[in-house]
Amino acid sequence: METALYLIPMTLGDTEIERVLPSFNREVIKSVKYFIVENIRTTRRFLKKVDRDIDIDSLSFVELNKHTTPESISTYLEPLEKGNSIGVISEAGCPAIADPGADVVSIAQRKGLKVIPLIGPSSILLSLMASGFNGQSFAFHGYLPIEKGDRVKKIKALEQLVYSEHQTQIFIETPYRNNKMIEDLISVCRPQTKLCVAANITCDDEFIRTMSLKDWKKSIPELSKIPCIFLIYK
């Protein structure tokens, strides 16, 4: 196996490994002894799901999340510089996409170290694929502002981009505020603007639906406590 910084996708929820990850990923995981992860506990559980025979206690883990200092991150690639491959694993989906893993990838690129992204599920791309919206021009904005005035202003700006740039706008929300997000979009945007809501992608209870906001207003499903992606287009 080539020595590199491997970007290893994780399943989105409790999905069968075989359904979303190629067998090559398993071979990479079994060959790597050093991991940079968003959450050690979640990662250990994922690795055991990939291969129950993995000796977790023989592996080395460091966490990379919003609490990690830049000084710590700068030391994380030392095993790779000494000839040992490192795996980067996010809390869910693809590392370095809307994820702090991007920070260590940036350092690796700056140092000229080999970076290899592996195939796996991305909720952003999967939701865009299923939305029926423009896949040629799109933008992901992460979380929208919490404060009402800033939130309304941001939603209006995103909708303006839909109509002026013909660009799909994608964003997320904290699960317990999902229904409030739909209500805000209904109250702020034009009735004809289309909204796609994609929830629990790749899981057994996957929900993906595209309708105009006028039609969403008639029936808002209960989406609290589950991960959702929101997309708007014309």
C-alpha positions in Angstrom: 0.0 0.0 0.0 1.3 3.4 -1.0 2.4 5.6 2.0 0.1 8.6 2.1 -2.4 10.6 4.1 -5.6 8.6 3.3 -8.9 10.5 3.5 -11.3 7.7 4.7 -15.1 8.3 4.4 -17.3 7.0 7.2 -20.9 5.8 6.8 -23.8 8.3 7.1 -25.6 6.8 10.1 -26.0 3.1 10.7 -25.7 2.0 7.1 -24.2 -1.3 6.0 -20.5 -0.9 5.1 -20.9 -2.9 1.8 -23.7 -0.5 0.7 -21.6 2.6 0.6 -17.9 1.8 0.8 -15.7 -0.1 -1.7 -13.6 -3.1 -0.5 -10.4 -1.1 -1.2 -11.3 1.1 1.7 -11.2 -1.9 4.0 -7.8 -2.8 2.8 -6.5 0.7 3.4 -7.9 0.8 6.9 -6.4 -2.6 7.8 -2.9 -1.3 6.7 -3.0 2.0 8.6 -1.8 2.3 12.2 -2.1 6.1 12.7 -5.4 8.0 12.6 -6.4 11.6 12.7 -10.1 11.6 13.7 -12.9 14.0 14.6 -14.1 11.7 17.4 -12.1 8.7 18.7 -15.0 6.8 20.2 -17.0 7.0 17.0 -14.0 6.0 14.9 -13.2 3.0 17.1 -16.8 1.8 16.6 -16.6 2.4 12.8 -13.3 0.5 12.5 -14.7 -2.5 14.3 -17.7 -2.4 12.0 -15.3 -2.5 9.0 -13.4 -5.4 10.4 -14.2 -7.0 13.7 -10.7 -8.5 13.9 -8.9 -5.1 13.9 -6.8 -4.8 17.0 -8.0 -1.3 18.1 -5.5 -1.1 21.0 -2.6 -1.4 18.6 -3.6 1.8 16.8 -2.8 5.4 17.5 -5.5 8.1 17.5 -5.4 11.9 17.7 -8.5 14.1 17.6 -9.0 17.0 15.2 -12.1 19.0 15.9 -13.1 22.6 16.7 -11.2 22.4 20.0 -7.9 21.3 18.5 -5.2 24.0 18.6 -3.1 24.9 15.5 0.0 24.0 17.5 -1.3 20.5 18.0 -2.3 20.0 14.3 1.2 20.9 13.2 2.5 17.8 14.9 -0.1 15.3 13.6 1.7 14.5 10.3 5.0 13.4 12.0 4.2 9.7 11.5 3.7 10.3 7.7 6.9 12.3 7.5 8.7 9.2 9.0 7.2 6.9 6.4 3.9 5.7 8.1 0.6 6.2 6.4 -2.1 8.1 8.3 -5.9 7.8 7.9 -8.2 10.9 8.4 -11.7 10.0 9.4 -14.6 12.5 10.0 -17.6 12.0 12.3 -19.7 11.1 9.2 -19.3 11.2 5.5 -16.2 12.4 3.7 -13.3 14.0 5.7 -12.2 17.5 4.8 -15.6 18.4 3.3 -17.3 20.8 5.7 -15.0 19.2 8.2 -11.9 20.2 10.3 -9.9 17.5 8.5 -9.3 20.1 5.8 -6.8 21.8 8.1 -4.4 18.8 8.3 -4.8 18.2 4.5 -3.8 21.8 3.9 -0.6 21.2 5.9 0.1 18.0 4.0 -0.2 19.7 0.7 2.0 22.5 1.8 4.7 20.0 2.8 4.4 18.1 -0.4 3.1 14.9 1.2 1.0 12.4 -0.7 -2.8 12.8 -0.1 -5.2 10.1 -1.4 -9.0 10.6 -1.1 -11.0 7.4 -0.9 -14.5 6.9 -2.3 -17.5 7.2 0.0 -20.8 8.9 0.7 -21.1 12.7 0.8 -24.4 14.0 2.0 -23.9 17.2 0.1 -23.3 15.6 -3.3 -25.9 12.8 -2.8 -28.6 15.4 -1.9 -27.7 17.5 -4.9 -27.9 14.5 -7.2 -31.3 13.6 -5.9 -32.7 17.1 -5.8 -33.3 17.8 -9.5 -31.5 21.1 -9.1 -28.6 22.6 -11.0 -25.5 20.4 -10.6 -23.3 22.6 -12.8 -23.3 25.5 -10.5 -23.9 25.2 -6.7 -22.6 26.4 -3.4 -22.5 24.9 0.1 -22.8 27.4 3.0 -22.7 25.2 6.1 -24.8 26.5 9.0 -26.9 29.7 8.5 -26.9 32.4 11.2 -28.9 31.7 14.4 -29.9 35.3 15.1 -33.2 36.0 13.3 -32.2 39.3 11.6 -29.0 37.9 10.2 -30.7 34.6 9.3 -33.4 36.3 7.3 -30.8 38.5 5.5 -28.8 35.4 4.6 -31.8 33.4 3.3 -32.8 36.4 1.1 -29.2 36.6 -0.2 -29.1 32.9 -1.0 -32.5 33.1 -2.8 -31.2 36.0 -4.8 -28.2 33.9 -6.0 -30.6 31.2 -7.1 -32.4 33.7 -9.5 -29.5 35.9 -10.5 -26.8 33.2 -10.9 -29.0 30.2 -11.6 -27.0 28.5 -8.8 -28.2 25.8 -6.3 -27.8 26.9 -2.7 -27.0 24.2 -0.1 -26.9 24.5 3.7 -27.5 22.6 6.9 -29.1 23.1 10.3 -28.7 21.7 13.8 -31.2 18.7 13.8 -33.5 20.0 16.5 -34.1 23.2 14.4 -34.8 21.5 11.1 -38.5 22.2 11.1 -37.9 25.8 12.1 -35.6 26.1 9.1 -38.4 25.0 6.7 -40.7 27.5 8.4 -38.2 30.3 8.0 -37.7 29.5 4.3 -41.5 29.5 3.8 -41.9 32.8 5.4 -38.9 34.5 3.7 -38.7 33.1 0.2 -40.9 33.3 -2.8 -43.7 30.7 -2.9 -42.5 29.3 -6.2 -38.9 28.8 -5.0 -38.2 25.1 -4.8 -36.8 23.4 -1.6 -35.3 20.0 -1.4 -34.9 18.4 2.0 -32.7 15.3 2.2 -32.6 13.5 5.5 -30.8 10.4 6.8 -29.2 9.8 3.4 -28.3 6.2 2.6 -30.1 5.0 5.7 -33.2 2.7 5.8 -35.4 5.7 6.6 -33.9 8.0 4.0 -36.2 10.9 3.1 -35.5 13.1 0.0 -38.2 15.4 -1.4 -38.3 18.4 -3.7 -41.3 20.7 -3.8 -42.1 24.4 -4.1 -42.2 26.3 -0.8 -45.9 26.8 -1.4 -46.4 23.1 -1.4 -44.1 22.5 1.6 -46.3 24.9 3.6 -49.2 22.5 3.2 -47.4 19.7 4.9 -44.1 19.9 6.9 -42.8 16.5 8.0 -41.4 15.9 11.4 -37.6 16.1 10.8 -36.3 17.1 14.2 -33.3 15.1 15.6 -32.2 13.7 12.3 -29.4 15.1 10.0 -30.8 17.1 7.0 -29.4 18.9 4.0 -31.4 21.8 2.6 -31.2 22.9 -1.0 -33.0 25.8 -2.8 -33.4 26.5 -6.5 -35.9 28.0 -8.9 
